[in-house]
C-alpha cells in the first residue's frame, strides 16, 4: 500500500512516470501547480515535531589557510567557486512560513573547504560529457540547465567527467554542503533573507518562469557567488533522504541506506515555499522529470 501511495504522489507532482517505466514522454499538463498547494513529498506521513530549544545560530567561519585559487573553470567550461569551511545551523526555525517538520534545526560544521559549480550543469556541458541531451526543454538552449536527469544519471555524468578531467574528485555535494552553500551566511528563508517579494531577483519559479526553465546565471548570485540556488531546476545531492540528527554534527552525509535520494533548491514550477534554503525533497534514484537537474562539487 505504501509503494502504491508513493507512486501516486510522484505522478501528482510531475504528471508522468519516469522514462525508465514509460519510454514515450507524456505532456507537461499537471506539472505546474494550479493553486496554493505545492507538490507533495515522497517520504510519507511526517512524525509530529518534538519541541526543543532552538539551537544557537552559528555564522559561517572563514577557512583556515584558504587557498589562493578561489575560482576555476575546467576543460568543458564548468566554473567553480571555493566554498570556505565553517559552521551554520541547518534546517529552519519553527516560526518560518511554509516550514515542514523534516527541517529540524541542528548545528553543522563543514570542516573542509570545497568547490561548488557556480551554476547548474547546462545542456551543453552534459552533451560534451555524455554525447546526448536528455532535456525535455531542448529548445531552451545550450545554456539552460539539463533536466530529465536521475540521481543515477548524475552519478554516471560525474564518473565520466572525472575520467575526462583526470580523476580530480568531482562529485555531488552532500545535503549539508548544499544548504551551507545556498545560505552563504543567511539565516532567513532564502539566501537574501525573508522577503519573498525579492525572490524573483534571484530565482526562476512559479511566479515568473512562464512554466519553463531559463538559461543559468541570469539572476542575482548569492553571497558566495552561486547562481540559481533557488529555482530553475531541483538539484540532486549525494545523500539518501533521512531524519536529521538532533545534536551537533560535522560533515554529515545522511543515512547509509534508503529508498529515496535528496533534491534541493526548488525548480521553475513550484511556489516560493519550495524554494526556501531549508526545503527538502526526495525521489527514488531512478526518477527523472523536467525539473530534476544538478550541480557538481569538487574536493579541494
DAPEUR-V434726 format. One record per residue. N is the residue number from 1. RES is the residue in three letters. OMEGA is omega in whole degrees, -180 to 180 (NA if undefined). NEAR is the number of other ideal C-beta (glycine too) atoms within 12 Angstrom. D_LAST is the distance of its C-alpha to the last C-alpha in Angstrom with 1 decimal. Layout:
# DAPEUR-V434726
n->[N & N]
res->[RES & RES]
omega->[OMEGA & OMEGA]
near->[NEAR & NEAR]
d_last->[D_LAST & D_LAST]
This chain:
# DAPEUR-V434726
n->[1 & 2 & 3 & 4 & 5 & 6 & 7 & 8 & 9 & 10 & 11 & 12 & 13 & 14 & 15 & 16 & 17 & 18 & 19 & 20 & 21 & 22 & 23 & 24 & 25 & 26 & 27 & 28 & 29 & 30 & 31 & 32 & 33 & 34 & 35 & 36 & 37 & 38 & 39 & 40 & 41 & 42 & 43 & 44 & 45 & 46 & 47 & 48 & 49 & 50 & 51 & 52 & 53 & 54 & 55 & 56 & 57 & 58 & 59 & 60 & 61 & 62 & 63 & 64 & 65 & 66 & 67 & 68 & 69 & 70 & 71 & 72 & 73 & 74 & 75 & 76 & 77 & 78 & 79 & 80 & 81 & 82 & 83 & 84 & 85 & 86 & 87 & 88 & 89 & 90 & 91 & 92 & 93 & 94 & 95 & 96 & 97 & 98 & 99 & 100 & 101 & 102 & 103 & 104 & 105 & 106 & 107 & 108 & 109 & 110 & 111 & 112 & 113 & 114 & 115 & 116 & 117 & 118 & 119 & 120 & 121 & 122 & 123 & 124 & 125 & 126 & 127 & 128 & 129 & 130 & 131 & 132 & 133 & 134 & 135 & 136 & 137 & 138 & 139 & 140 & 141 & 142 & 143 & 144 & 145 & 146 & 147 & 148 & 149 & 150 & 151 & 152 & 153 & 154 & 155 & 156 & 157 & 158 & 159 & 160 & 161 & 162 & 163 & 164 & 165 & 166 & 167 & 168 & 169 & 170 & 171 & 172 & 173 & 174 & 175 & 176 & 177 & 178 & 179 & 180 & 181 & 182 & 183 & 184 & 185 & 186 & 187 & 188 & 189 & 190 & 191 & 192 & 193 & 194 & 195 & 196 & 197 & 198 & 199 & 200 & 201 & 202 & 203 & 204 & 205 & 206 & 207 & 208 & 209 & 210 & 211 & 212 & 213 & 214 & 215 & 216 & 217 & 218 & 219 & 220 & 221 & 222 & 223 & 224 & 225 & 226 & 227 & 228 & 229 & 230 & 231 & 232 & 233 & 234 & 235 & 236 & 237 & 238 & 239 & 240 & 241 & 242 & 243 & 244 & 245 & 246 & 247 & 248 & 249 & 250 & 251 & 252 & 253 & 254 & 255 & 256 & 257 & 258 & 259 & 260 & 261 & 262 & 263 & 264 & 265 & 266 & 267 & 268 & 269 & 270 & 271 & 272 & 273 & 274 & 275 & 276 & 277 & 278 & 279 & 280 & 281 & 282 & 283 & 284 & 285 & 286 & 287 & 288 & 289 & 290 & 291 & 292 & 293 & 294 & 295 & 296 & 297 & 298 & 299 & 300]
res->[UNK & UNK & UNK & UNK & UNK & UNK & UNK & UNK & UNK & UNK & UNK & UNK & UNK & UNK & UNK & UNK & UNK & UNK & UNK & UNK & UNK & UNK & UNK & UNK & UNK & UNK & UNK & UNK & UNK & UNK & UNK & UNK & UNK & UNK & UNK & UNK & UNK & UNK & UNK & UNK & UNK & UNK & UNK & UNK & UNK & UNK & UNK & UNK & UNK & UNK & UNK & UNK & UNK & UNK & UNK & UNK & UNK & UNK & UNK & UNK & UNK & UNK & UNK & UNK & UNK & UNK & UNK & UNK & UNK & UNK & UNK & UNK & UNK & UNK & UNK & UNK & UNK & UNK & UNK & UNK & UNK & UNK & UNK & UNK & UNK & UNK & UNK & UNK & UNK & UNK & UNK & UNK & UNK & UNK & UNK & UNK & UNK & UNK & UNK & UNK & UNK & UNK & UNK & UNK & UNK & UNK & UNK & UNK & UNK & UNK & UNK & UNK & UNK & UNK & UNK & UNK & UNK & UNK & UNK & UNK & UNK & UNK & UNK & UNK & UNK & UNK & UNK & UNK & UNK & UNK & UNK & UNK & UNK & UNK & UNK & UNK & UNK & UNK & UNK & UNK & UNK & UNK & UNK & UNK & UNK & UNK & UNK & UNK & UNK & UNK & UNK & UNK & UNK & UNK & UNK & UNK & UNK & UNK & UNK & UNK & UNK & UNK & UNK & UNK & UNK & UNK & UNK & UNK & UNK & UNK & UNK & UNK & UNK & UNK & UNK & UNK & UNK & UNK & UNK & UNK & UNK & UNK & UNK & UNK & UNK & UNK & UNK & UNK & UNK & UNK & UNK & UNK & UNK & UNK & UNK & UNK & UNK & UNK & UNK & UNK & UNK & UNK & UNK & UNK & UNK & UNK & UNK & UNK & UNK & UNK & UNK & UNK & UNK & UNK & UNK & UNK & UNK & UNK & UNK & UNK & UNK & UNK & UNK & UNK & UNK & UNK & UNK & UNK & UNK & UNK & UNK & UNK & UNK & UNK & UNK & UNK & UNK & UNK & UNK & UNK & UNK & UNK & UNK & UNK & UNK & UNK & UNK & UNK & UNK & UNK & UNK & UNK & UNK & UNK & UNK & UNK & UNK & UNK & UNK & UNK & UNK & UNK & UNK & UNK & UNK & UNK & UNK & UNK & UNK & UNK & UNK & UNK & UNK & UNK & UNK & UNK & UNK & UNK & UNK & UNK & UNK & UNK & UNK & UNK & UNK & UNK & UNK & UNK & UNK & UNK & UNK & UNK & UNK & UNK & UNK & UNK & UNK & UNK & UNK & UNK]
omega->[-179 & -180 & 177 & 179 & -180 & 179 & 179 & 178 & 178 & -178 & 179 & -178 & -173 & 177 & -180 & 178 & 176 & 177 & 174 & 180 & -178 & -176 & -178 & -179 & 177 & -177 & -179 & -176 & 178 & -178 & -179 & 179 & -178 & -177 & -175 & -178 & 177 & -178 & 179 & 176 & -174 & -172 & 178 & -177 & -178 & 179 & 175 & -178 & 176 & -179 & 179 & 176 & 178 & 179 & 178 & 177 & -177 & 179 & 177 & 178 & -179 & 178 & 176 & -180 & -178 & -178 & -177 & -177 & -176 & 178 & 171 & 176 & -176 & -172 & 179 & 173 & 176 & -178 & -177 & 178 & 177 & 177 & -176 & 172 & 179 & -179 & 179 & 175 & -179 & -178 & -177 & 176 & -179 & -178 & -175 & 179 & 178 & -175 & 173 & -175 & 177 & -177 & -176 & -178 & 176 & -179 & -179 & 174 & 171 & -167 & -177 & 172 & 178 & 177 & 175 & 180 & -176 & 178 & 170 & 177 & -177 & 178 & 179 & -180 & 178 & -178 & 180 & -179 & -171 & 179 & 177 & 178 & -177 & -170 & 173 & -177 & 180 & -179 & 178 & 176 & -176 & -175 & 174 & -180 & 172 & 176 & -170 & -178 & 177 & 174 & 178 & 179 & 180 & 178 & 179 & 175 & -178 & 177 & -179 & 178 & 177 & 178 & -178 & -176 & 176 & 175 & -173 & 173 & 175 & -177 & 169 & 175 & 170 & 179 & 179 & 177 & -179 & -177 & 177 & -180 & 179 & -178 & -180 & 179 & -179 & 175 & -176 & -180 & -177 & -177 & -178 & -179 & -174 & -173 & -179 & -180 & -180 & -174 & -180 & 177 & -174 & -168 & 166 & -178 & -176 & -175 & -175 & -170 & -173 & 177 & 177 & 174 & -178 & 177 & -176 & 172 & -178 & 177 & -180 & 175 & 173 & -175 & 176 & -179 & -179 & -177 & 172 & 173 & 170 & 171 & -177 & 170 & 170 & -176 & 177 & 170 & -178 & -169 & 162 & 180 & 177 & 178 & 176 & 170 & -178 & -180 & -178 & 180 & 178 & 178 & -180 & -180 & 178 & -179 & -178 & 179 & 179 & -176 & -173 & 173 & -172 & 169 & -178 & 166 & -177 & -176 & -177 & -174 & -173 & 175 & -170 & -176 & -180 & 177 & -179 & -178 & -176 & -174 & -179 & 175 & -178 & 175 & 178 & -178 & -179 & -173 & 174 & 177 & -178 & 176 & -178 & 179 & -179 & 166 & -171 & 171 & 174 & 177 & 174 & NA]
near->[8 & 13 & 13 & 11 & 17 & 24 & 21 & 17 & 26 & 33 & 25 & 22 & 36 & 42 & 26 & 29 & 24 & 31 & 23 & 20 & 19 & 14 & 10 & 9 & 24 & 20 & 13 & 22 & 12 & 20 & 34 & 28 & 29 & 16 & 9 & 11 & 16 & 27 & 34 & 25 & 29 & 34 & 30 & 20 & 14 & 17 & 13 & 9 & 20 & 12 & 9 & 15 & 11 & 18 & 26 & 14 & 22 & 22 & 19 & 29 & 18 & 16 & 22 & 12 & 11 & 18 & 18 & 10 & 14 & 19 & 21 & 22 & 18 & 26 & 18 & 24 & 24 & 37 & 30 & 36 & 33 & 30 & 45 & 33 & 27 & 32 & 29 & 37 & 35 & 43 & 40 & 36 & 27 & 21 & 14 & 28 & 20 & 28 & 24 & 27 & 24 & 31 & 32 & 33 & 33 & 33 & 28 & 37 & 24 & 37 & 22 & 26 & 31 & 36 & 37 & 46 & 48 & 34 & 40 & 52 & 49 & 42 & 34 & 26 & 38 & 38 & 24 & 24 & 33 & 26 & 12 & 18 & 27 & 31 & 37 & 36 & 37 & 22 & 12 & 32 & 21 & 22 & 27 & 38 & 49 & 47 & 45 & 37 & 47 & 30 & 37 & 23 & 35 & 45 & 24 & 23 & 39 & 37 & 20 & 24 & 34 & 22 & 16 & 21 & 25 & 11 & 15 & 22 & 20 & 37 & 32 & 43 & 41 & 34 & 45 & 41 & 47 & 49 & 44 & 48 & 46 & 46 & 42 & 34 & 27 & 32 & 30 & 28 & 35 & 43 & 41 & 31 & 23 & 22 & 17 & 26 & 15 & 23 & 35 & 24 & 24 & 39 & 44 & 41 & 41 & 35 & 28 & 27 & 36 & 15 & 26 & 31 & 45 & 32 & 25 & 40 & 25 & 26 & 32 & 24 & 27 & 34 & 24 & 32 & 25 & 40 & 38 & 44 & 50 & 53 & 46 & 47 & 51 & 49 & 50 & 50 & 44 & 35 & 35 & 29 & 31 & 24 & 24 & 36 & 21 & 17 & 15 & 21 & 25 & 20 & 24 & 33 & 25 & 31 & 20 & 10 & 12 & 22 & 22 & 32 & 40 & 45 & 48 & 47 & 49 & 47 & 46 & 45 & 41 & 41 & 31 & 33 & 31 & 39 & 45 & 42 & 46 & 45 & 42 & 43 & 43 & 39 & 42 & 31 & 32 & 24 & 40 & 37 & 45 & 42 & 49 & 50 & 49 & 50 & 50 & 46 & 41 & 35 & 23 & 28]
d_last->[44.9 & 41.3 & 39.9 & 42.6 & 41.7 & 38.0 & 39.0 & 41.3 & 38.6 & 36.3 & 39.2 & 40.1 & 36.6 & 36.0 & 39.6 & 39.1 & 37.8 & 34.7 & 35.5 & 35.0 & 38.3 & 40.0 & 39.6 & 41.2 & 39.3 & 41.6 & 42.0 & 39.8 & 42.7 & 41.8 & 38.0 & 38.4 & 39.5 & 43.1 & 43.5 & 42.0 & 40.5 & 36.9 & 35.8 & 36.3 & 33.5 & 33.5 & 33.2 & 36.9 & 38.8 & 36.8 & 37.7 & 39.4 & 37.0 & 37.6 & 38.1 & 35.9 & 35.3 & 32.6 & 29.6 & 28.6 & 26.3 & 23.3 & 21.8 & 18.1 & 17.0 & 14.9 & 11.8 & 13.1 & 12.4 & 10.2 & 9.1 & 11.7 & 10.1 & 10.5 & 11.3 & 11.5 & 13.9 & 13.8 & 17.1 & 18.8 & 18.3 & 15.7 & 14.3 & 11.0 & 10.7 & 8.2 & 9.5 & 10.2 & 10.8 & 14.5 & 17.6 & 19.9 & 22.9 & 22.3 & 25.5 & 28.5 & 31.5 & 34.8 & 36.2 & 33.8 & 35.9 & 35.1 & 33.2 & 33.1 & 33.6 & 30.4 & 28.4 & 29.3 & 27.4 & 25.4 & 22.9 & 19.3 & 16.5 & 12.8 & 11.7 & 8.0 & 6.4 & 5.0 & 6.3 & 10.0 & 12.7 & 15.3 & 18.1 & 19.2 & 19.3 & 22.5 & 25.5 & 25.0 & 21.4 & 22.6 & 25.6 & 23.7 & 21.8 & 24.6 & 27.7 & 29.3 & 29.3 & 30.0 & 30.2 & 33.5 & 33.3 & 33.2 & 35.4 & 32.8 & 31.2 & 28.2 & 26.1 & 26.9 & 24.6 & 25.2 & 27.0 & 29.1 & 25.9 & 25.7 & 22.8 & 23.8 & 23.8 & 20.2 & 19.1 & 21.1 & 19.6 & 16.0 & 17.5 & 19.1 & 16.2 & 14.1 & 17.4 & 18.0 & 14.7 & 14.7 & 12.7 & 9.2 & 8.2 & 9.8 & 11.5 & 13.6 & 12.5 & 14.4 & 17.5 & 16.6 & 13.3 & 15.5 & 18.3 & 16.2 & 14.8 & 18.4 & 20.2 & 18.2 & 20.5 & 23.5 & 25.8 & 28.1 & 28.6 & 26.5 & 23.7 & 26.5 & 28.8 & 31.8 & 33.9 & 34.2 & 36.2 & 33.0 & 31.1 & 32.4 & 30.7 & 27.3 & 28.0 & 30.1 & 32.0 & 35.6 & 36.9 & 36.0 & 34.6 & 38.0 & 37.0 & 34.2 & 30.6 & 29.9 & 27.6 & 24.2 & 23.4 & 27.0 & 26.9 & 25.6 & 21.8 & 20.9 & 19.9 & 16.1 & 17.4 & 17.2 & 20.3 & 22.5 & 20.8 & 24.5 & 26.7 & 27.0 & 25.7 & 24.6 & 21.0 & 20.3 & 17.9 & 17.0 & 19.4 & 23.1 & 25.3 & 26.8 & 28.2 & 26.0 & 26.2 & 28.7 & 27.0 & 23.7 & 20.7 & 17.1 & 14.4 & 17.3 & 17.2 & 20.9 & 23.7 & 23.5 & 26.3 & 28.0 & 29.9 & 27.8 & 24.3 & 23.0 & 23.2 & 22.5 & 23.4 & 26.9 & 28.3 & 31.0 & 33.8 & 33.4 & 34.9 & 33.0 & 32.7 & 30.4 & 28.0 & 27.4 & 23.9 & 25.1 & 26.9 & 26.1 & 27.4 & 27.5 & 28.9 & 29.2 & 26.4 & 29.0 & 30.0 & 29.8 & 31.2 & 31.5 & 29.1 & 26.3 & 23.1 & 19.4 & 16.2 & 12.9 & 9.5 & 6.4 & 3.8 & 0.0]
